[in-house]
Amino acid sequence: MKKLVLIMVAMFGFLSCENPSVEEGLASLEAAFSELEAAMAGIDVNQMVVDIATMQDQVETMETDVEGYELQVAEWESQIQNILADLEGVQAIIDDAATKSQTDAIMEDLTDIQEMIDILVLIADYDYDGIVNGLDQCPDTELFATVNEQGCSEIQLAAIESATASSTTTSPTEG
């Protein structure tokens, strides 16, 4: 029992003791708690919830925008690749293109070929009358018709004479 009395006396002594530093600490803590309570009272939690929801909506919109931008960038990259491929084709054409001197040489060759073709036409006999085209005055002689040295048959000569006579008999009237 002695022990119990001693413990009670010690507890009573401990509880009845005043410690100024503890009292000051408790007062300071109580003041800080009051300030915190006042600061918490100034916070509008409902507005914070609304603000957070708005921010979440904005983030979702931004994510959608970014996805759209990524699609645009992919499309632009594809278009750039197509343009580069087209440019490579143009470059190949340019690389294979003739120079001015090569083009001039080709034109000269074409002129020579045209002259040879003209000569071949002149020495050919399209109506098969035995007179070459360059000397044939009647180029459309009937097949197997007898012709003179100018390549004209008797029928063609008669037509020429008739046309010549009618053109000399018509003259403008003088007034």
C-alpha positions in Angstrom: 0.0 0.0 0.0 2.9 2.2 0.6 3.7 2.0 -3.0 0.2 3.0 -4.0 0.3 6.0 -1.8 3.7 7.0 -3.2 2.5 6.7 -6.7 -0.6 8.8 -6.0 1.5 11.4 -4.3 3.9 11.4 -7.2 1.1 11.8 -9.7 -0.6 14.5 -7.7 2.7 16.3 -7.5 3.3 15.9 -11.2 -0.2 17.1 -12.1 -0.1 20.1 -9.8 3.4 21.2 -11.0 3.4 24.1 -13.4 6.0 24.3 -16.1 6.2 27.7 -17.7 7.8 26.4 -20.9 5.1 23.8 -21.4 2.5 26.5 -20.8 4.1 28.8 -23.3 4.4 26.0 -25.9 0.8 25.1 -25.4 -0.3 28.7 -25.8 1.9 29.0 -29.0 0.4 25.8 -30.3 -3.1 27.0 -29.5 -2.4 30.3 -31.3 -1.0 28.5 -34.4 -4.0 26.2 -34.4 -6.4 29.3 -34.3 -4.5 30.8 -37.2 -4.7 27.6 -39.2 -8.4 27.3 -38.3 -9.0 30.9 -39.6 -7.0 30.2 -42.8 -9.0 27.0 -43.4 -12.2 28.9 -42.9 -11.2 31.2 -45.8 -10.8 28.3 -48.2 -13.7 27.6 -50.4 -13.5 23.8 -50.9 -16.5 23.7 -53.3 -14.8 26.3 -55.5 -11.6 24.2 -55.4 -13.6 21.2 -56.6 -15.1 23.2 -59.4 -11.6 24.6 -60.4 -10.1 21.1 -60.4 -13.0 19.8 -62.6 -12.5 22.7 -65.0 -8.8 22.0 -65.1 -9.5 18.3 -65.9 -11.8 19.4 -68.7 -9.1 21.7 -70.1 -6.5 18.9 -69.9 -8.8 16.5 -71.8 -9.4 19.2 -74.4 -5.6 19.7 -74.7 -5.1 16.0 -75.1 -7.7 15.9 -77.9 -6.0 18.9 -79.5 -2.6 17.2 -79.3 -4.0 14.1 -80.9 -5.4 16.2 -83.7 -2.1 18.0 -84.1 -0.3 14.6 -84.2 -2.6 13.5 -87.0 -2.0 16.8 -88.9 1.8 16.4 -88.5 1.6 12.8 -89.8 -0.4 14.0 -92.8 2.1 16.8 -93.4 5.0 14.4 -93.2 3.2 12.2 -95.7 2.7 15.2 -98.0 6.4 16.1 -97.6 7.5 12.6 -98.5 5.3 12.8 -101.7 6.7 16.1 -102.6 10.3 14.8 -102.1 9.5 11.8 -104.3 8.1 14.1 -107.0 11.2 16.3 -106.7 13.3 13.2 -107.2 11.3 12.4 -110.3 11.8 15.9 -111.6 15.5 15.7 -110.8 15.7 12.5 -112.8 14.0 14.2 -115.8 16.4 17.1 -115.5 19.4 14.8 -115.3 18.2 13.0 -118.4 17.2 16.1 -120.3 19.2 17.2 -123.3 21.4 20.3 -123.2 20.8 23.1 -125.7 23.6 21.9 -127.9 22.2 18.4 -127.9 18.8 19.7 -128.8 20.3 21.9 -131.6 22.1 18.8 -132.9 18.8 16.8 -132.9 17.0 19.6 -134.8 19.8 19.7 -137.4 19.4 15.9 -137.8 15.7 16.3 -138.2 16.2 19.0 -140.9 18.5 16.6 -142.7 16.0 13.8 -142.4 13.2 16.0 -143.7 15.4 17.0 -146.8 16.0 13.3 -147.5 12.3 12.6 -147.2 11.5 15.4 -149.6 14.1 14.0 -152.1 12.5 10.5 -151.7 9.0 12.0 -152.4 10.4 13.7 -155.5 11.9 10.5 -156.9 8.9 8.3 -156.0 6.1 7.6 -158.5 2.9 7.6 -156.4 0.5 7.1 -159.4 2.7 4.4 -161.0 2.7 6.1 -164.4 6.5 5.9 -164.9 7.2 9.6 -164.3 8.7 10.5 -160.9 6.7 12.9 -158.7 9.2 15.7 -159.1 8.5 15.8 -162.9 4.9 14.6 -163.0 2.5 17.4 -163.9 -0.5 15.1 -163.5 0.1 13.3 -160.2 -3.2 11.4 -160.2 -3.0 9.5 -163.4 -5.3 6.4 -163.6 -3.5 3.1 -163.2 -2.2 1.6 -166.5 -3.0 4.8 -168.5 -0.6 5.8 -171.2 1.1 9.1 -170.4 3.3 11.7 -172.1 6.8 12.8 -170.8 5.1 15.1 -168.2 3.1 12.2 -166.8 -0.3 13.3 -168.2 -2.8 10.9 -169.9 -4.9 12.1 -172.9 -8.0 12.5 -170.6 -5.9 14.7 -168.2 -4.5 16.8 -171.1 -8.1 17.4 -172.4 -9.2 18.5 -168.9 -6.2 20.9 -168.7 -6.9 22.4 -172.1 -10.5 22.9 -171.2 -9.7 24.6 -167.9 -7.1 26.8 -169.6 -9.6 27.8 -172.4 -12.4 28.7 -169.9 -10.0 30.8 -167.8 -8.8 32.8 -170.8 -12.3 33.5 -172.2 -13.6 35.0 -169.0 -12.3 38.4 -168.4 -13.6 41.3 -166.3 -15.9 43.7 -168.0 -14.6 47.2 -168.6 -16.9 50.0 -167.8 
